[in-house]
Amino acid sequence: MKTVITFGTFDVFHVGHANLLQRAAALGDRLIVGVSTDDLNIKKKGRAPIYKQEDRMKIINSLRYVNFCFEEETLEKKAHYISLYGADVLVMGDDWLGKFDHLKTLCEVVYLARTPSISTTEIIEVIGSV
């Protein structure tokens, strides 16, 4: 069984998230998703997510492409999560291109192109200006 792992905040879930998870799932037999905690998102992006982590995890767990999700507490523990869940493939969006190449000793690392013209930050900015 080939296990794929990916990570993200998945706030204000949109088609770009769905595309990434669908494409990641197609690379293996099982997809495990690390959902960034609220605290991690604040450290990463300087703001709290719109949806609380419990709600974001419920959304991700409800998707047919996802077999399991867990709370990602820190970016520095990716190697630990890969080992813990026995991942064969790490999938990240291409906005992280090259940033996780050091993990190629643990598993295959794949960077997938983002869906053009959509981002959570842009959606939040548009909603905020209405």
C-alpha positions as CSV (number, residue, x, y, z in Angstrom):
1,M,0.0,0.0,0.0
2,K,1.4,3.4,-1.1
3,T,0.7,6.2,1.4
4,V,0.7,9.8,0.4
5,I,0.9,12.7,2.9
6,T,0.3,16.4,2.4
7,F,-0.1,19.4,4.7
8,G,-2.0,22.7,4.6
9,T,-4.2,25.1,6.5
10,F,-7.3,24.5,4.3
11,D,-9.0,27.6,5.5
12,V,-12.0,28.9,3.5
13,F,-12.0,25.6,1.6
14,H,-12.1,26.1,-2.2
15,V,-11.7,24.3,-5.5
16,G,-7.9,24.7,-5.4
17,H,-7.8,22.7,-2.1
18,A,-10.1,20.0,-3.7
19,N,-7.8,19.8,-6.8
20,L,-4.7,19.4,-4.7
21,L,-6.2,16.7,-2.5
22,Q,-7.7,14.8,-5.5
23,R,-4.4,14.9,-7.3
24,A,-2.4,13.9,-4.2
25,A,-4.8,11.0,-3.6
26,A,-4.2,9.7,-7.2
27,L,-0.5,9.2,-6.4
28,G,-1.1,6.4,-3.9
29,D,-3.6,4.2,-2.2
30,R,-4.1,6.2,1.0
31,L,-4.0,10.0,1.6
32,I,-3.1,11.4,5.0
33,V,-3.5,15.1,5.6
34,G,-1.8,17.3,8.2
35,V,-4.0,20.3,8.9
36,S,-2.2,23.3,10.4
37,T,-3.3,24.2,13.9
38,D,-4.6,27.7,14.6
39,D,-1.3,28.5,16.4
40,L,0.8,27.3,13.5
41,N,-1.2,29.3,11.1
42,I,-0.7,32.5,13.2
43,K,3.0,31.8,13.2
44,K,3.1,31.1,9.4
45,K,0.8,33.8,8.1
46,G,0.5,36.3,10.9
47,R,-3.2,35.8,11.3
48,A,-5.7,33.3,12.7
49,P,-7.6,31.2,10.2
50,I,-11.2,32.1,9.5
51,Y,-12.4,28.6,10.5
52,K,-11.2,27.0,13.7
53,Q,-8.9,23.9,13.4
54,E,-11.7,21.5,14.5
55,D,-13.9,22.8,11.7
56,R,-11.2,22.7,9.1
57,M,-10.3,19.1,10.2
58,K,-14.0,18.1,10.0
59,I,-14.2,19.5,6.4
60,I,-11.0,17.6,5.4
61,N,-12.0,14.4,7.0
62,S,-15.4,14.5,5.2
63,L,-13.7,14.3,1.8
64,R,-13.7,11.0,-0.1
65,Y,-10.1,11.5,-1.2
66,V,-8.9,11.7,2.4
67,N,-8.4,8.6,4.6
68,F,-7.2,10.4,7.7
69,C,-6.2,13.8,9.0
70,F,-4.3,15.0,12.0
71,E,-3.2,18.3,13.5
72,E,0.1,19.7,12.2
73,E,1.6,21.6,15.1
74,T,4.9,22.8,13.6
75,L,6.5,22.9,10.1
76,E,9.7,21.4,11.6
77,K,8.1,18.1,12.3
78,K,7.4,17.0,8.7
79,A,10.0,14.3,8.9
80,H,8.5,13.0,12.1
81,Y,5.0,12.9,10.5
82,I,6.3,11.2,7.4
83,S,7.9,8.5,9.6
84,L,5.0,8.2,12.0
85,Y,2.4,7.6,9.2
86,G,4.7,5.6,7.0
87,A,4.4,8.0,4.0
88,D,5.9,7.0,0.7
89,V,5.2,10.3,-1.0
90,L,5.1,13.9,0.3
91,V,2.9,16.2,-1.8
92,M,3.1,20.0,-1.5
93,G,1.9,22.9,-3.6
94,D,4.5,24.3,-5.9
95,D,4.5,27.5,-3.8
96,W,6.8,25.4,-1.6
97,L,9.0,24.3,-4.5
98,G,12.4,23.0,-3.3
99,K,11.7,23.8,0.4
100,F,11.2,20.1,1.3
101,D,13.8,18.5,-0.9
102,H,15.8,17.5,2.2
103,L,13.1,15.0,2.9
104,K,13.8,13.0,-0.3
105,T,15.9,10.6,1.9
106,L,12.7,9.6,3.6
107,C,10.2,9.5,0.8
108,E,9.4,10.8,-2.7
109,V,8.7,14.5,-2.7
110,V,6.2,15.9,-5.3
111,Y,5.3,19.5,-5.8
112,L,2.0,20.0,-7.6
113,A,1.0,23.2,-9.5
114,R,-1.6,25.3,-7.7
115,T,-4.9,25.9,-9.3
116,P,-4.6,29.2,-11.3
117,S,-6.4,32.4,-10.1
118,I,-7.5,31.1,-6.7
119,S,-6.1,31.5,-3.2
120,T,-7.5,31.7,0.3
121,T,-5.7,35.0,0.9
122,E,-7.3,36.6,-2.1
123,I,-10.8,35.2,-1.2
124,I,-10.5,36.6,2.3
125,E,-9.3,40.0,0.9
126,V,-12.3,40.1,-1.5
127,I,-14.8,39.2,1.2
128,G,-13.3,41.8,3.5
129,S,-13.7,44.6,1.0
130,V,-17.4,43.9,0.4
